[in-house]
């Protein structure tokens, strides 16, 4: 299996075990970190383990190889096809004739409320109050508030995910996403790792930016948020 296949499971069984909760053949990140979870395989045993892990009326977000098929005891909340993209050109760096680039700041515990507020507005994917603990997160501030950010989420051997790339709607058009991603990618390369990311398949503008930064499509996966019912 490639390290990026069944990526949530692989992250929780390799480099990010300290963030894992597990039951049988299922694992998930601690809920305060992120809503992502996984099973070893989408079998009845896998879903049974997942049910034991999340509990009744709780939700979990999965990455599936195929679109979610209805299963007894589970409610489908929301989902979408997403692309997994990889940066094979590890030395790719963007060039620009733009004005001097903005100052980047490292984000931490004190910034968590603002990070949650920004991601709730822009919806780059599940983001919790402790998501920033998964890796380095960088931000750009303007007018006294956090207006753009990007960071690292899932990690498996030799690979780190670029995630939570978002800009406040009132501050778009300045190239903030490009600047933030370039620095996050530089730090990933400096550790001898390769960058990957996930993006909604219908987010054409973001995909075009990622392609300019050296990313290419690897595979399609299906994002699904499920709620465990009582029966």
MIDOSE-1310 file (N, C-alpha, C; in nm, 2 decimals, decimal comma, always signed):
residues 231
xxxx	+0,08/-0,12/+0,00/+0,00/+0,00/+0,00/+0,09/+0,12/+0,00; +0,05/+0,22/-0,08/+0,12/+0,35/-0,08/+0,09/+0,42/+0,05; +0,18/+0,50/+0,10/+0,16/+0,57/+0,23/+0,04/+0,66/+0,22; +0,01/+0,71/+0,10/-0,10/+0,81/+0,09/-0,24/+0,74/+0,07
xxxx	-0,24/+0,61/+0,05/-0,37/+0,54/+0,04/-0,42/+0,52/+0,19; -0,55/+0,53/+0,20/-0,61/+0,52/+0,34/-0,54/+0,61/+0,43; -0,53/+0,73/+0,39/-0,43/+0,83/+0,45/-0,46/+0,85/+0,60; -0,59/+0,86/+0,64/-0,62/+0,89/+0,78/-0,57/+0,77/+0,87
xxxx	-0,60/+0,65/+0,82/-0,56/+0,53/+0,90/-0,41/+0,53/+0,91; -0,34/+0,55/+0,79/-0,19/+0,55/+0,80/-0,13/+0,65/+0,89; -0,19/+0,77/+0,89/-0,14/+0,88/+0,97/-0,15/+0,84/+1,12; -0,27/+0,78/+1,15/-0,30/+0,74/+1,29/-0,23/+0,62/+1,34
xxxx	-0,17/+0,54/+1,25/-0,09/+0,42/+1,28/+0,06/+0,44/+1,26; +0,10/+0,56/+1,22/+0,25/+0,58/+1,20/+0,29/+0,71/+1,28; +0,29/+0,82/+1,21/+0,36/+0,94/+1,27/+0,27/+1,01/+1,37; +0,14/+0,99/+1,37/+0,05/+1,06/+1,45/-0,03/+0,98/+1,55
xxxx	+0,03/+0,87/+1,60/-0,03/+0,78/+1,69/-0,07/+0,85/+1,82; +0,01/+0,96/+1,86/-0,02/+1,03/+1,99/-0,15/+1,10/+1,99; -0,21/+1,12/+1,87/-0,34/+1,19/+1,85/-0,45/+1,09/+1,83; -0,43/+0,96/+1,84/-0,52/+0,86/+1,80/-0,61/+0,81/+1,92
xxxx	-0,73/+0,78/+1,89/-0,82/+0,70/+1,97/-0,85/+0,58/+1,89; -0,87/+0,46/+1,95/-0,89/+0,34/+1,86/-0,98/+0,25/+1,93; -1,05/+0,17/+1,85/-1,14/+0,06/+1,89/-1,15/-0,04/+1,78; -1,10/-0,16/+1,81/-1,11/-0,27/+1,71/-1,03/-0,23/+1,59
xxxx	-1,09/-0,23/+1,47/-1,02/-0,20/+1,35/-1,05/-0,05/+1,30; -1,08/+0,04/+1,39/-1,10/+0,18/+1,36/-1,02/+0,27/+1,45; -0,99/+0,38/+1,39/-0,92/+0,48/+1,46/-0,97/+0,62/+1,43; -0,95/+0,72/+1,52/-0,99/+0,85/+1,48/-0,90/+0,95/+1,56
xxxx	-0,89/+1,07/+1,51/-0,82/+1,17/+1,58/-0,90/+1,21/+1,71; -0,83/+1,25/+1,81/-0,91/+1,30/+1,93/-1,00/+1,41/+1,88; -1,13/+1,41/+1,92/-1,23/+1,50/+1,87/-1,19/+1,64/+1,87; -1,12/+1,68/+1,98/-1,08/+1,83/+1,99/-0,97/+1,86/+1,89
xxxx	-0,91/+1,76/+1,83/-0,80/+1,79/+1,73/-0,87/+1,80/+1,59; -0,94/+1,70/+1,55/-1,02/+1,71/+1,42/-1,12/+1,60/+1,42; -1,22/+1,61/+1,33/-1,32/+1,51/+1,32/-1,29/+1,39/+1,24; -1,17/+1,38/+1,18/-1,13/+1,28/+1,09/-1,11/+1,14/+1,16
xxxx	-1,16/+1,04/+1,09/-1,14/+0,90/+1,14/-1,13/+0,81/+1,03; -1,10/+0,68/+1,06/-1,08/+0,58/+0,95/-1,09/+0,44/+1,01; -1,11/+0,34/+0,92/-1,10/+0,20/+0,95/-1,00/+0,14/+0,86; -0,95/+0,02/+0,90/-0,85/-0,05/+0,83/-0,91/-0,08/+0,69
xxxx	-1,03/-0,11/+0,68/-1,10/-0,14/+0,55/-1,25/-0,12/+0,57; -1,32/-0,08/+0,46/-1,46/-0,05/+0,47/-1,55/-0,17/+0,47; -1,52/-0,26/+0,56/-1,60/-0,39/+0,57/-1,70/-0,37/+0,68; -1,79/-0,47/+0,70/-1,88/-0,47/+0,81/-1,81/-0,46/+0,94
xxxx	-1,70/-0,53/+0,95/-1,62/-0,52/+1,08/-1,56/-0,38/+1,10; -1,52/-0,32/+0,99/-1,47/-0,19/+1,00/-1,57/-0,09/+1,05; -1,69/-0,09/+0,99/-1,80/+0,00/+1,04/-1,84/-0,04/+1,18; -1,84/-0,16/+1,22/-1,87/-0,20/+1,36/-1,77/-0,14/+1,45
xxxx	-1,65/-0,15/+1,42/-1,54/-0,09/+1,50/-1,56/+0,06/+1,51; -1,59/+0,12/+1,40/-1,61/+0,27/+1,40/-1,73/+0,31/+1,49; -1,83/+0,23/+1,48/-1,95/+0,26/+1,57/-1,91/+0,25/+1,72; -1,83/+0,15/+1,75/-1,78/+0,14/+1,89/-1,69/+0,25/+1,93
xxxx	-1,63/+0,31/+1,83/-1,53/+0,42/+1,86/-1,61/+0,56/+1,88; -1,70/+0,59/+1,79/-1,76/+0,72/+1,79/-1,88/+0,73/+1,89; -1,95/+0,62/+1,91/-2,06/+0,63/+2,00/-2,19/+0,68/+1,93; -2,30/+0,66/+2,00/-2,43/+0,70/+1,94/-2,45/+0,85/+1,93
xxxx	-2,50/+0,89/+1,82/-2,53/+1,03/+1,79/-2,41/+1,12/+1,77; -2,29/+1,06/+1,76/-2,17/+1,13/+1,73/-2,13/+1,12/+1,59; -2,05/+1,22/+1,54/-2,02/+1,22/+1,40/-1,87/+1,19/+1,38; -1,84/+1,15/+1,26/-1,70/+1,12/+1,22/-1,69/+1,16/+1,07
xxxx	-1,57/+1,21/+1,02/-1,55/+1,24/+0,89/-1,45/+1,14/+0,83; -1,49/+1,08/+0,71/-1,41/+0,97/+0,65/-1,36/+1,01/+0,51; -1,25/+0,95/+0,47/-1,21/+0,96/+0,33/-1,23/+0,81/+0,28; -1,31/+0,80/+0,18/-1,34/+0,67/+0,12/-1,30/+0,66/-0,02
xxxx	-1,26/+0,54/-0,07/-1,22/+0,52/-0,21/-1,34/+0,53/-0,30; -1,46/+0,49/-0,25/-1,58/+0,49/-0,33/-1,68/+0,58/-0,26; -1,78/+0,63/-0,34/-1,89/+0,71/-0,27/-1,95/+0,63/-0,16; -1,99/+0,70/-0,06/-2,05/+0,63/+0,06/-2,18/+0,56/+0,01
xxxx	-2,20/+0,44/+0,05/-2,32/+0,36/+0,03/-2,40/+0,35/+0,16; -2,53/+0,37/+0,16/-2,61/+0,37/+0,28/-2,59/+0,24/+0,36; -2,57/+0,26/+0,49/-2,56/+0,15/+0,58/-2,65/+0,17/+0,70; -2,71/+0,06/+0,75/-2,80/+0,07/+0,86/-2,72/+0,12/+0,99
xxxx	-2,79/+0,21/+1,06/-2,73/+0,26/+1,18/-2,64/+0,39/+1,16; -2,63/+0,43/+1,03/-2,55/+0,55/+1,00/-2,63/+0,65/+0,92; -2,61/+0,77/+0,95/-2,68/+0,88/+0,88/-2,57/+0,96/+0,80; -2,59/+0,98/+0,67/-2,50/+1,06/+0,59/-2,53/+1,20/+0,61
xxxx	-2,44/+1,28/+0,66/-2,46/+1,43/+0,68/-2,43/+1,51/+0,56; -2,30/+1,50/+0,51/-2,26/+1,58/+0,40/-2,13/+1,51/+0,34; -2,11/+1,54/+0,22/-1,99/+1,48/+0,16/-1,96/+1,54/+0,02; -1,85/+1,50/-0,04/-1,81/+1,55/-0,17/-1,69/+1,48/-0,22
xxxx	-1,67/+1,47/-0,35/-1,55/+1,42/-0,41/-1,44/+1,52/-0,38; -1,32/+1,47/-0,34/-1,20/+1,55/-0,33/-1,09/+1,49/-0,40; -0,99/+1,57/-0,44/-0,87/+1,53/-0,51/-0,76/+1,52/-0,41; -0,68/+1,42/-0,41/-0,56/+1,41/-0,34/-0,45/+1,45/-0,44
xxxx	-0,37/+1,56/-0,41/-0,27/+1,61/-0,50/-0,13/+1,60/-0,43; -0,03/+1,57/-0,51/+0,10/+1,56/-0,46/+0,20/+1,65/-0,53; +0,30/+1,70/-0,46/+0,40/+1,79/-0,52/+0,52/+1,70/-0,54; +0,54/+1,66/-0,67/+0,65/+1,57/-0,70/+0,78/+1,65/-0,73
xxxx	+0,75/+1,78/-0,77/+0,87/+1,87/-0,80/+0,90/+1,94/-0,67; +0,98/+1,87/-0,59/+1,01/+1,92/-0,45/+1,08/+2,05/-0,45; +1,14/+2,09/-0,56/+1,22/+2,22/-0,56/+1,14/+2,33/-0,63; +1,01/+2,31/-0,66/+0,93/+2,41/-0,72/+0,90/+2,52/-0,62
xxxx	+0,94/+2,64/-0,66/+0,90/+2,76/-0,58/+0,84/+2,87/-0,67; +0,74/+2,93/-0,63/+0,67/+3,03/-0,72/+0,76/+3,16/-0,73; +0,75/+3,22/-0,84/+0,81/+3,35/-0,86/+0,70/+3,46/-0,88; +0,73/+3,58/-0,84/+0,62/+3,68/-0,85/+0,69/+3,82/-0,86
xxxx	+0,62/+3,91/-0,94/+0,67/+4,04/-0,95/+0,58/+4,13/-0,85; +0,51/+4,07/-0,76/+0,42/+4,14/-0,67/+0,50/+4,23/-0,57; +0,44/+4,32/-0,50/+0,50/+4,40/-0,40/+0,56/+4,31/-0,29; +0,64/+4,37/-0,20/+0,70/+4,29/-0,09/+0,59/+4,20/-0,02
xxxx	+0,63/+4,08/+0,01/+0,54/+3,98/+0,06/+0,51/+4,01/+0,21; +0,39/+3,98/+0,26/+0,35/+4,02/+0,40/+0,43/+3,93/+0,50; +0,43/+3,98/+0,62/+0,50/+3,91/+0,73/+0,42/+3,79/+0,77; +0,49/+3,67/+0,78/+0,42/+3,55/+0,83/+0,45/+3,53/+0,97
xxxx	+0,35/+3,49/+1,05/+0,36/+3,46/+1,19/+0,32/+3,32/+1,22; +0,40/+3,26/+1,31/+0,36/+3,12/+1,35/+0,25/+3,13/+1,45; +0,15/+3,04/+1,43/+0,03/+3,04/+1,51/+0,03/+2,93/+1,62; -0,02/+2,95/+1,73/-0,02/+2,86/+1,84/-0,15/+2,86/+1,92
xxxx	-0,14/+2,81/+2,05/-0,26/+2,80/+2,13/-0,34/+2,93/+2,14; -0,27/+3,04/+2,16/-0,34/+3,17/+2,18/-0,42/+3,21/+2,06; -0,38/+3,16/+1,94/-0,44/+3,20/+1,82/-0,56/+3,10/+1,78; -0,58/+3,00/+1,86/-0,68/+2,89/+1,82/-0,82/+2,95/+1,80
xxxx	-0,87/+3,04/+1,88/-1,00/+3,10/+1,86/-1,01/+3,17/+1,72; -0,91/+3,24/+1,69/-0,91/+3,31/+1,56/-0,90/+3,21/+1,44; -0,82/+3,11/+1,46/-0,81/+3,01/+1,35/-0,94/+2,94/+1,33; -1,01/+2,90/+1,44/-1,15/+2,84/+1,43/-1,25/+2,93/+1,36
xxxx	-1,24/+3,06/+1,40/-1,33/+3,16/+1,34/-1,31/+3,17/+1,19; -1,18/+3,18/+1,15/-1,15/+3,19/+1,00/-1,19/+3,07/+0,93; -1,16/+2,95/+0,98/-1,19/+2,82/+0,91/-1,35/+2,80/+0,91; -1,42/+2,85/+1,01/-1,56/+2,84/+1,01/-1,62/+2,92/+0,90
xxxx	-1,56/+3,04/+0,87/-1,60/+3,13/+0,77/-1,57/+3,08/+0,63; -1,45/+3,02/+0,61/-1,40/+2,98/+0,47/-1,42/+2,84/+0,44; -1,44/+2,75/+0,54/-1,46/+2,61/+0,53/-1,36/+2,53/+0,44; -1,23/+2,54/+0,48/-1,13/+2,46/+0,41/-1,14/+2,31/+0,45
xxxx	-1,21/+2,27/+0,55/-1,22/+2,13/+0,60/-1,23/+2,13/+0,75; -1,25/+2,01/+0,81/-1,26/+2,00/+0,95/-1,14/+2,07/+1,03; -1,18/+2,15/+1,13/-1,07/+2,22/+1,20/-1,12/+2,24/+1,34; -1,04/+2,19/+1,44/-1,08/+2,19/+1,58/-0,99/+2,28/+1,66
xxxx	-1,02/+2,29/+1,79/-0,94/+2,38/+1,87/-0,80/+2,34/+1,89; -0,77/+2,21/+1,86/-0,63/+2,16/+1,88/-0,57/+2,11/+1,75; -0,63/+2,14/+1,63/-0,58/+2,11/+1,50/-0,44/+2,16/+1,48; -0,42/+2,28/+1,53/-0,29/+2,34/+1,51/-0,17/+2,27/+1,58
xxxx	-0,20/+2,17/+1,67/-0,10/+2,09/+1,73/-0,04/+1,99/+1,63; -0,11/+1,96/+1,52/-0,06/+1,86/+1,43/+0,06/+1,90/+1,35; +0,10/+2,03/+1,34/+0,21/+2,07/+1,27/+0,23/+2,22/+1,28; +0,31/+2,28/+1,20/+0,33/+2,42/+1,19/+0,22/+2,49/+1,12
xxxx	+0,16/+2,59/+1,18/+0,06/+2,67/+1,11/+0,11/+2,82/+1,10; +0,10/+2,88/+0,99/+0,14/+3,01/+0,96/+0,03/+3,10/+0,93; +0,03/+3,23/+0,97/-0,08/+3,32/+0,94/-0,03/+3,45/+0,89; -0,12/+3,53/+0,84/-0,10/+3,67/+0,80/-0,20/+3,75/+0,87
xxxx	-0,16/+3,86/+0,93/-0,25/+3,94/+1,01/-0,27/+4,08/+0,93; -0,39/+4,13/+0,94/-0,42/+4,26/+0,88/-0,53/+4,32/+0,96; -0,52/+4,45/+0,98/-0,62/+4,53/+1,05/-0,65/+4,46/+1,19; -0,54/+4,41/+1,25/-0,55/+4,36/+1,39/-0,62/+4,22/+1,40
xxxx	-0,64/+4,15/+1,28/-0,70/+4,02/+1,29/-0,63/+3,92/+1,20; -0,65/+3,79/+1,22/-0,60/+3,69/+1,13/-0,68/+3,69/+1,00; -0,61/+3,71/+0,89/-0,69/+3,72/+0,76/-0,65/+3,61/+0,67; -0,55/+3,53/+0,69/-0,51/+3,42/+0,61/-0,42/+3,32/+0,68
xxxx	-0,43/+3,19/+0,65/-0,35/+3,09/+0,72/-0,33/+2,97/+0,63; -0,23/+2,89/+0,67/-0,21/+2,76/+0,61/-0,12/+2,68/+0,70; -0,12/+2,55/+0,69/-0,04/+2,47/+0,79/-0,03/+2,33/+0,75; +0,01/+2,24/+0,84/+0,03/+2,10/+0,82/-0,07/+2,02/+0,90
xxxx	-0,12/+1,92/+0,84/-0,22/+1,84/+0,91/-0,17/+1,69/+0,92; -0,22/+1,61/+0,83/-0,18/+1,46/+0,84/-0,04/+1,44/+0,80; +0,03/+1,34/+0,87/+0,17/+1,31/+0,84/+0,18/+1,16/+0,84; +0,25/+1,11/+0,73/+0,29/+0,97/+0,72/+0,43/+0,97/+0,68
xxxx	+0,50/+0,85/+0,69/+0,64/+0,85/+0,65/+0,67/+0,91/+0,52; +0,76/+1,01/+0,52/+0,81/+1,08/+0,40/+0,71/+1,19/+0,34; +0,59/+1,20/+0,40/+0,49/+1,29/+0,34/+0,43/+1,37/+0,46; +0,40/+1,50/+0,42/+0,32/+1,59/+0,51/+0,22/+1,66/+0,43
xxxx	+0,10/+1,67/+0,49/-0,01/+1,74/+0,42/-0,02/+1,89/+0,44; -0,03/+1,96/+0,34/-0,06/+2,11/+0,35/-0,21/+2,12/+0,36; -0,25/+2,20/+0,46/-0,40/+2,20/+0,49/-0,44/+2,33/+0,55; -0,57/+2,35/+0,56/-0,63/+2,47/+0,61/-0,58/+2,60/+0,54
xxxx	-0,57/+2,59/+0,41/-0,53/+2,71/+0,33/-0,66/+2,79/+0,31; -0,66/+2,91/+0,37/-0,78/+2,99/+0,36/-0,75/+3,14/+0,38; -0,83/+3,22/+0,32/-0,82/+3,37/+0,33/-0,95/+3,43/+0,35; -0,96/+3,52/+0,44/-1,08/+3,59/+0,47/-1,13/+3,65/+0,34
xxxx	-1,27/+3,64/+0,31/-1,32/+3,70/+0,19/-1,29/+3,84/+0,16; -1,27/+3,92/+0,27/-1,25/+4,06/+0,25/-1,10/+4,09/+0,22; -1,02/+3,99/+0,22/-0,87/+4,01/+0,20/-0,82/+3,92/+0,09; -0,90/+3,88/+0,00/-0,85/+3,80/-0,12/-0,79/+3,89/-0,22
xxxx	-0,72/+3,82/-0,32/-0,66/+3,90/-0,43/-0,52/+3,95/-0,40; -0,46/+3,92/-0,28/-0,33/+3,96/-0,25/-0,22/+3,85/-0,26; -0,26/+3,73/-0,30/-0,16/+3,63/-0,31/-0,13/+3,56/-0,18; -0,21/+3,58/-0,08/-0,17/+3,53/+0,05/-0,16/+3,38/+0,06
xxxx	-0,25/+3,31/-0,01/-0,24/+3,16/-0,01/-0,11/+3,11/-0,07; -0,07/+3,18/-0,18/+0,05/+3,14/-0,25/+0,17/+3,16/-0,16; +0,18/+3,27/-0,09/+0,29/+3,30/+0,00/+0,29/+3,20/+0,12; +0,18/+3,18/+0,18/+0,17/+3,09/+0,29/+0,21/+2,95/+0,25
xxxx	+0,15/+2,90/+0,14/+0,18/+2,76/+0,10/+0,33/+2,75/+0,06; +0,39/+2,84/+0,00/+0,53/+2,83/-0,04/+0,62/+2,81/+0,08; +0,59/+2,89/+0,19/+0,67/+2,87/+0,31/+0,64/+2,74/+0,38; +0,52/+2,70/+0,39/+0,49/+2,57/+0,45/+0,56/+2,46/+0,37
xxxx	+0,55/+2,46/+0,24/+0,62/+2,36/+0,15/+0,77/+2,37/+0,17; +0,83/+2,49/+0,18/+0,97/+2,50/+0,20/+1,01/+2,43/+0,33; +0,93/+2,44/+0,44/+0,97/+2,38/+0,56/+0,95/+2,23/+0,55; +0,85/+2,18/+0,48/+0,84/+2,04/+0,46/+0,96/+1,98/+0,39
xxxx	+1,00/+2,05/+0,28/+1,12/+2,00/+0,20/+1,24/+2,00/+0,29; +1,25/+2,10/+0,38/+1,37/+2,11/+0,46/+1,39/+1,99/+0,55; +1,28/+1,92/+0,58/+1,29/+1,80/+0,66/+1,31/+1,67/+0,57; +1,33/+1,69/+0,44/+1,34/+1,58/+0,35/+1,21/+1,51/+0,32
xxxx	+1,10/+1,58/+0,34/+0,97/+1,52/+0,31/+0,91/+1,58/+0,18; +0,80/+1,52/+0,14/+0,72/+1,57/+0,02/+0,59/+1,61/+0,07; +0,53/+1,71/-0,01/+0,40/+1,77/+0,03/+0,29/+1,71/-0,05; +0,18/+1,70/+0,02/+0,05/+1,66/-0,05/-0,06/+1,74/+0,01
xxxx	-0,18/+1,73/-0,05/-0,29/+1,81/+0,00/-0,42/+1,74/-0,05; -0,53/+1,79/+0,00/-0,67/+1,75/-0,04/-0,75/+1,87/-0,08; -0,83/+1,87/-0,18/-0,91/+1,98/-0,22/-1,03/+1,93/-0,29; -1,14/+2,00/-0,26/-1,27/+1,96/-0,33/-1,25/+1,97/-0,48
xxxx	-1,31/+1,87/-0,54/-1,29/+1,85/-0,69/-1,35/+1,97/-0,76; -1,45/+2,04/-0,71/-1,52/+2,15/-0,77/-1,45/+2,29/-0,74; -1,34/+2,29/-0,66/-1,28/+2,41/-0,63/-1,17/+2,44/-0,73; -1,22/+2,48/-0,85/-1,13/+2,50/-0,97/-1,02/+2,61/-0,94
xxxx	-1,06/+2,71/-0,87/-0,96/+2,82/-0,85/-0,84/+2,77/-0,76; -0,88/+2,70/-0,66/-0,77/+2,65/-0,57/-0,68/+2,54/-0,64; -0,75/+2,46/-0,72/-0,67/+2,36/-0,80/-0,57/+2,42/-0,89; -0,61/+2,53/-0,96/-0,52/+2,60/-1,05/-0,40/+2,66/-0,97
xxxx	-0,43/+2,71/-0,85/-0,31/+2,76/-0,77/-0,22/+2,65/-0,73; -0,28/+2,54/-0,69/-0,19/+2,43/-0,65/-0,11/+2,37/-0,76; -0,17/+2,37/-0,88/-0,09/+2,32/-1,00/+0,02/+2,42/-1,03; +0,00/+2,55/-1,01/+0,11/+2,64/-1,04/+0,22/+2,62/-0,93
xxxx	+0,19/+2,57/-0,82/+0,29/+2,55/-0,71/+0,36/+2,41/-0,73; +0,32/+2,34/-0,83/+0,39/+2,21/-0,86/+0,31/+2,09/-0,82; +0,18/+2,10/-0,78/+0,10/+1,99/-0,74/+0,03/+1,93/-0,86; +0,02/+1,80/-0,86/-0,06/+1,73/-0,96/-0,15/+1,63/-0,90
xxxx	-0,26/+1,59/-0,97/-0,36/+1,50/-0,91/-0,30/+1,36/-0,90; -0,32/+1,30/-0,78/-0,29/+1,16/-0,76/-0,41/+1,07/-0,77; -0,51/+1,10/-0,70/-0,63/+1,02/-0,70/-0,75/+1,10/-0,65; -0,87/+1,04/-0,67/-0,99/+1,10/-0,62/-1,03/+1,01/-0,50
xxxx	-1,07/+1,08/-0,39/-1,13/+1,01/-0,27/-1,27/+1,08/-0,24; -1,34/+1,02/-0,16/-1,48/+1,07/-0,13/-1,49/+1,10/+0,02; -1,51/+1,23/+0,05/-1,53/+1,28/+0,18/-1,67/+1,25/+0,23; -1,69/+1,20/+0,35/-1,82/+1,17/+0,40/-1,82/+1,19/+0,55
xxxx	-1,92/+1,28/+0,59/-1,94/+1,30/+0,73/-2,06/+1,21/+0,77; -2,04/+1,12/+0,87/-2,15/+1,03/+0,91/-2,18/+1,05/+1,06; -2,31/+1,03/+1,09/-2,35/+1,03/+1,23/-2,40/+0,89/+1,27; -2,35/+0,84/+1,38/-2,40/+0,71/+1,43/-2,53/+0,72/+1,49
xxx	-2,63/+0,64/+1,44/-2,76/+0,64/+1,50/-2,78/+0,54/+1,61; -2,90/+0,53/+1,66/-2,92/+0,44/+1,77/-2,94/+0,29/+1,73; -2,96/+0,27/+1,60/-2,99/+0,13/+1,55/-2,95/+0,11/+1,41
